[in-house]
Amino acid sequence: MAHDQVIFGAVGDINLGRPGDQWLQKYGDDWPFEKMRDVLQEADLLFGNMESVILPPAYPEQQIDPRGLVSRYESSGALKKAGFDIVNLAQNHILDAGSCGMFHTRQVIEQAGVATAGVGATQEEARQLRVIEKNGLTFGFLCYCEDGNYTLGTAGPCHAYYTRENVLADIERHRRDVDVLVVSIHADLEFMQTPSVPRRQIMREAARAGATLVLGHHPHVPQGMERIGESLVVYSLGNFVFNAHSWDYMRNHLPHTAQSFVLLAEVQRGCVGNVRRVPYVIDPAPEERPRPMEGQQKQQMLQYLDELDRMAADDELVKRNWRQIALKHLAWKLNEARKASVEDLLEDILGRLLLVQENRNWVEEVLEAVKENWQRQANAVDPLHRPHYAMERRTPTKPQT
């Protein structure tokens, strides 16, 4: 490898919590990444998204969240043995064991010799640039996660909050401090083939503002990538080590919750050169760990990834997909609200919809759909009835006197 050039590797979501921690305990630290080791070793600098929490030894058993992505197994050694140089901790499950779990996870991973980024006691700390030097290049990492239904806008210790303002301000502050600036964004609705309209816009802006690589996490399925000038935007790296088959939530969205790719990119100062995507599949339980695809399966996956690139660049398709998923979430929330008391609406449901960024994004898209429909009706002229009379007949209201 030439001086001042680095093979940068990146993978998606790594869940070393239950039930994967059982296999770690049984087979050791090599087990989760064993079949991908040759691929991972091609990277000079390896980045991943740590999507689970390591419990402190004194964490009370009765307080463990049954929905949490947590583990009592100290899995930081597995990350180090696999070759990871840095992991993102700015993810929506980082407070599944409270602030003590977050800080303990950061501590043991750092002690194992793997850098971390994206969390802190304050937002100022969480947004700090993490710098790593490799082959004569300095890499800076900024990691963010969207305010979502797991963190609910907490003002306490947390991940760095992903907002357009935060991301662009931090890029402007640090883009001259390093040779290569990597921005990790953990956000958006899950299981979509394309990014949301707002996230695609912000990730593109981040690249134009000076980020060399902009990496997406959280959708749990792969999404496309595109070049912006000399930078590279990867909208979602999907799942890497994850219980994609044994967890109903993931199994319901197979096959792509169990299929994705390792990104291997030739990086020089301020620019990305040749890029490879190495497809892999997560096998069903009891294996439930990734292995490289081969033969026809590999070729079909590479074709699918090319198609995802085309989809991500298609403005109309991205808008249409975003509208559809927003309306689907509206239907789910309406069904939930019908069963709720006024107290539940005030204390939980409306707060989530109106104040939590993860939900506000799709609510704003629903509002756009409402405005478009309303404008169509407002422009219609009916010589026999009031404006919106057709709508009133669909949704009868109390007669007015």
C-alpha positions in Angstrom: 0.0 0.0 0.0 1.4 3.4 -1.0 2.1 6.0 1.5 -0.8 8.5 1.8 -3.3 5.9 0.6 -5.5 3.8 2.8 -8.0 1.0 2.2 -10.9 2.1 4.3 -13.3 -0.6 5.4 -16.8 -0.1 6.8 -19.6 -2.5 7.9 -23.1 -2.0 9.2 -24.9 -2.9 12.4 -23.1 -5.1 14.9 -25.3 -6.6 17.6 -23.2 -8.6 20.1 -26.1 -8.7 22.6 -28.6 -11.5 23.1 -28.7 -14.1 21.6 -25.3 -13.6 20.0 -23.6 -13.3 23.4 -24.4 -16.9 24.1 -22.4 -18.0 21.0 -19.6 -15.7 22.1 -19.5 -17.4 25.5 -19.6 -20.8 24.0 -17.2 -20.4 21.1 -15.0 -17.4 22.0 -14.2 -14.0 20.6 -13.4 -15.2 17.1 -16.8 -16.6 16.4 -18.9 -13.7 15.2 -16.5 -12.4 12.5 -14.7 -15.6 11.8 -16.0 -16.3 8.3 -15.5 -12.6 7.2 -11.9 -12.3 8.6 -10.2 -12.5 5.2 -12.4 -9.7 3.9 -12.0 -7.5 7.0 -8.2 -7.9 6.9 -8.1 -6.2 3.5 -8.9 -2.9 5.2 -6.1 -0.8 6.6 -8.6 1.1 8.8 -11.9 -0.6 9.7 -15.0 1.1 11.0 -18.3 -0.4 12.2 -21.5 0.5 13.9 -21.8 -1.0 17.4 -25.5 -1.6 17.9 -25.5 -3.2 21.4 -24.5 -2.3 24.9 -22.1 -4.2 27.2 -23.6 -4.4 30.7 -21.5 -3.3 33.7 -20.8 -6.2 36.1 -23.0 -4.8 38.9 -26.0 -4.1 36.6 -29.0 -5.6 38.4 -30.5 -8.6 36.6 -34.1 -7.6 37.4 -33.5 -4.2 35.7 -32.5 -5.5 32.3 -34.8 -4.3 29.6 -36.2 -7.4 27.8 -36.3 -5.4 24.5 -32.7 -4.0 25.0 -29.8 -5.0 22.8 -27.6 -5.7 25.8 -25.1 -8.4 26.9 -23.3 -9.4 30.0 -20.5 -10.9 27.9 -17.6 -8.4 27.6 -17.4 -8.5 23.8 -14.8 -5.7 23.2 -12.1 -8.4 22.5 -14.2 -9.7 19.6 -14.1 -6.3 18.0 -10.3 -6.0 18.5 -9.6 -9.5 17.1 -11.7 -8.8 14.1 -9.5 -5.8 13.3 -11.8 -2.9 14.1 -10.0 0.4 14.6 -13.0 2.4 15.5 -16.8 1.9 16.2 -19.7 4.3 16.2 -21.6 4.3 19.5 -24.1 6.9 18.4 -27.0 4.6 17.9 -30.6 4.4 19.2 -30.0 1.5 21.6 -27.0 3.1 23.4 -29.2 3.9 26.5 -30.8 0.5 26.7 -28.9 0.1 30.0 -29.0 3.7 30.9 -26.0 6.0 31.1 -24.0 3.5 33.1 -24.3 1.0 30.3 -23.3 3.6 27.7 -20.2 4.7 29.6 -19.2 1.2 30.5 -19.5 0.1 26.8 -17.3 3.0 25.8 -14.8 2.3 28.5 -14.2 -1.4 27.8 -14.1 -1.0 24.0 -11.5 1.8 24.4 -9.5 -0.4 26.9 -9.4 -3.1 24.3 -7.7 -0.8 21.9 -10.6 0.1 19.7 -11.5 3.8 19.4 -15.1 5.0 19.8 -17.0 8.1 18.8 -20.5 9.7 19.1 -21.4 9.6 22.8 -20.8 11.7 25.9 -22.0 13.2 29.1 -22.9 16.4 27.2 -23.7 17.1 23.5 -20.4 19.0 23.3 -18.5 15.9 24.3 -20.6 13.6 22.1 -19.9 15.7 19.1 -16.1 15.7 19.5 -14.0 14.8 16.5 -12.1 11.5 17.0 -8.8 11.3 15.1 -6.9 8.3 13.9 -3.7 8.3 11.9 -3.1 5.6 9.3 -0.4 5.4 6.5 0.4 9.0 6.8 -3.2 10.2 6.7 -5.2 11.6 9.5 -8.9 10.4 9.7 -11.4 12.4 11.6 -14.7 10.8 12.7 -18.0 12.6 13.5 -20.8 10.3 14.6 -24.5 11.1 15.1 -27.8 9.5 15.8 -31.3 10.8 15.3 -33.4 11.7 18.3 -35.7 8.7 18.3 -38.2 6.6 20.2 -35.6 5.1 22.5 -33.9 8.3 23.6 -36.9 10.7 23.5 -34.9 13.9 23.4 -33.1 13.4 26.7 -31.0 16.3 27.8 -28.7 14.0 29.8 -25.8 11.8 28.7 -26.5 10.4 25.2 -25.3 10.1 21.7 -24.6 13.2 19.5 -27.9 14.3 18.1 -28.2 14.2 14.3 -29.5 17.5 12.9 -28.7 19.3 9.7 -27.4 22.2 11.8 -25.1 20.0 14.0 -23.7 18.0 11.1 -22.9 21.0 8.8 -21.5 23.1 11.7 -19.2 20.3 12.8 -18.0 19.7 9.3 -17.2 23.3 8.8 -15.3 23.3 12.2 -13.2 20.3 11.5 -12.8 19.7 7.7 -9.4 21.5 7.7 -8.2 19.6 10.8 -7.8 16.2 9.1 -7.0 14.7 5.7 -10.1 12.5 5.6 -13.3 13.4 7.3 -15.8 10.5 8.0 -19.4 11.3 9.0 -21.6 8.5 10.4 -25.3 9.1 10.5 -27.6 6.6 12.4 -31.1 7.7 11.3 -34.3 7.2 9.3 -37.1 4.7 9.2 -36.2 1.1 8.9 -36.4 -1.5 6.1 -36.6 1.0 3.2 -34.8 0.4 -0.1 -34.2 4.1 -0.4 -33.3 6.8 2.1 -35.9 9.4 3.1 -36.0 12.6 1.2 -34.6 14.7 4.2 -31.8 12.3 5.0 -30.6 12.0 1.4 -30.5 15.8 1.2 -28.5 16.2 4.4 -26.0 13.4 3.6 -25.5 15.0 0.2 -25.0 18.4 1.8 -22.5 16.8 4.2 -20.4 15.6 1.3 -20.5 18.9 -0.5 -19.5 20.7 2.8 -16.3 18.7 3.1 -17.0 15.2 4.4 -14.9 12.6 2.5 -17.1 9.7 3.4 -20.7 9.9 4.7 -22.0 6.5 6.1 -25.6 5.6 6.9 -26.8 3.2 9.6 -30.1 2.1 11.2 -32.4 1.0 8.2 -31.1 -2.7 8.8 -31.1 -3.2 5.0 -28.6 -2.1 2.4 -29.3 1.1 0.4 -27.5 2.6 -2.5 -24.4 4.8 -2.6 -23.4 7.7 -4.8 -20.4 9.9 -5.5 -20.7 13.6 -4.7 -17.6 15.2 -6.2 -14.6 13.4 -4.8 -16.6 12.2 -1.8 -18.7 9.0 -1.3 -22.1 8.7 0.3 -23.3 5.3 1.4 -26.9 5.5 2.5 -27.1 2.3 4.5 -24.6 -0.4 5.3 -27.4 -2.7 6.6 -26.9 -5.5 9.2 -23.5 -7.1 9.7 -23.6 -9.3 12.8 -27.3 -9.4 13.7 -29.9 -11.9 14.7 -31.7 -11.4 11.4 -33.5 -14.8 11.5 -34.2 -15.5 15.1 -35.8 -12.1 15.9 -39.3 -11.7 14.4 -38.7 -8.0 13.9 -35.9 -8.7 11.5 -37.2 -12.0 10.1 -40.3 -10.3 8.8 -38.1 -8.2 6.4 -35.9 -11.0 5.0 -34.0 -11.5 2.8 -32.3 -8.1 2.9 -32.0 -7.9 6.7 -29.6 -10.8 6.3 -27.8 -9.5 3.2 -25.5 -6.6 2.8 -21.9 -5.7 1.9 -18.5 -4.8 3.3 -17.3 -1.4 1.9 -13.7 -1.3 0.8 -12.7 2.1 -0.5 -9.3 3.4 -1.6 -9.0 6.8 0.2 -6.4 9.5 -0.3 -6.3 13.0 1.1 -9.8 14.5 0.7 -11.0 12.0 -1.9 -12.3 8.5 -2.5 -10.9 6.4 -5.3 -11.8 2.9 -6.3 -14.6 1.3 -4.3 -15.5 -2.4 -3.8 -18.5 -3.9 -2.2 -18.1 -7.4 -0.9 -21.5 -9.1 -0.5 -22.2 -11.4 2.4 -25.2 -13.3 3.8 -26.1 -13.9 7.5 -26.9 -17.6 7.7 -30.0 -18.9 9.7 -29.6 -19.9 13.3 -27.8 -21.6 14.9 -25.0 -20.0 12.8 -26.6 -16.6 12.4 -23.3 -14.9 11.4 -22.1 -13.4 8.2 -20.1 -15.2 5.5 -19.1 -14.0 2.0 -21.4 -14.7 -0.9 -20.1 -16.8 -3.7 -21.0 -17.7 -7.3 -24.4 -16.8 -8.6 -25.7 -15.5 -5.3 -22.8 -13.0 -5.2 -23.4 -11.8 -8.8 -27.1 -11.4 -8.1 -26.4 -9.4 -5.0 -24.0 -7.1 -6.8 -26.6 -6.5 -9.4 -29.1 -5.7 -6.7 -26.7 -3.2 -5.1 -26.2 -1.5 -8.5 -30.0 -1.2 -8.7 -30.1 0.3 -5.2 -27.6 3.0 -6.5 -29.9 3.8 -9.4 -32.9 4.0 -7.0 -31.1 6.3 -4.6 -30.4 8.7 -7.5 -34.0 8.7 -8.8 -35.7 11.8 -7.3 -39.2 10.7 -8.1 -38.7 7.2 -6.8 -37.2 8.4 -3.5 -40.1 10.9 -3.0 -42.7 8.2 -3.8 -41.2 5.6 -1.4 -40.9 8.2 1.3 -44.5 9.2 0.9 -45.7 5.6 1.0 -43.8 4.8 4.2 -44.9 8.0 5.9 -48.6 7.2 5.2 -48.0 3.6 6.4 -46.7 5.0 9.7 -49.6 7.3 10.0 -52.0 4.3 9.7 -50.1 2.5 12.5 -50.3 5.6 14.7 -54.0 6.1 14.1 -54.7 2.6 15.1 -52.6 3.1 18.3 -54.3 6.4 19.1 -57.8 4.8 18.7 -57.0 2.5 21.7 -55.4 5.2 23.8 -56.8 7.3 26.6 -56.5 11.1 26.7 -53.7 10.7 29.3 -51.8 8.4 27.0 -52.2 10.8 24.1 -50.9 13.7 26.2 -48.1 11.9 28.0 -46.7 9.7 25.2 -48.2 9.5 21.7 -48.5 13.1 20.8 -45.2 14.0 22.3 -43.5 11.3 20.3 -45.2 12.5 17.1 -44.7 16.2 17.5 -41.4 16.4 19.4 -39.2 13.3 18.5 -37.2 13.9 15.4 -37.5 10.4 14.1 -41.3 10.8 13.9 -41.4 14.5 13.0 -39.7 13.7 9.7 -42.5 11.4 8.5 -45.2 13.5 10.1 -43.9 16.5 8.1 -44.2 14.3 4.9 -47.8 13.4 5.9 -48.5 17.1 6.3 -47.2 17.7 2.8 -49.6 15.1 1.5 -52.4 16.8 3.4 -51.5 20.2 2.0 -51.4 18.8 -1.6 -54.8 17.2 -1.2 -56.2 20.3 0.5 -55.0 22.6 -2.3 -56.5 20.4 -4.9 -59.9 20.6 -3.2 -59.5 24.4 -2.6 -58.9 25.0 -6.3 -62.1 23.0 -7.3 -65.2 25.1 -7.9 -68.6 23.5 -7.2 -71.5 25.8 -8.1 -73.9 23.8 -6.0 -72.0 23.3 -2.7 -69.5 24.7 -0.2 -65.8 24.2 -0.7 -64.7 20.7 0.5 -68.3 19.5 0.4 -67.2 16.1 -1.0 -64.8 15.7 1.8 -67.5 16.5 4.4 -69.7 13.8 2.9 -66.9 11.2 3.4 -66.4 12.3 7.0 -69.7 13.4 8.5 -69.5 16.0 11.3 -71.8 17.4 13.8 -74.4 19.7 12.1 -73.6 23.4 12.7 -76.4 25.9 13.6 
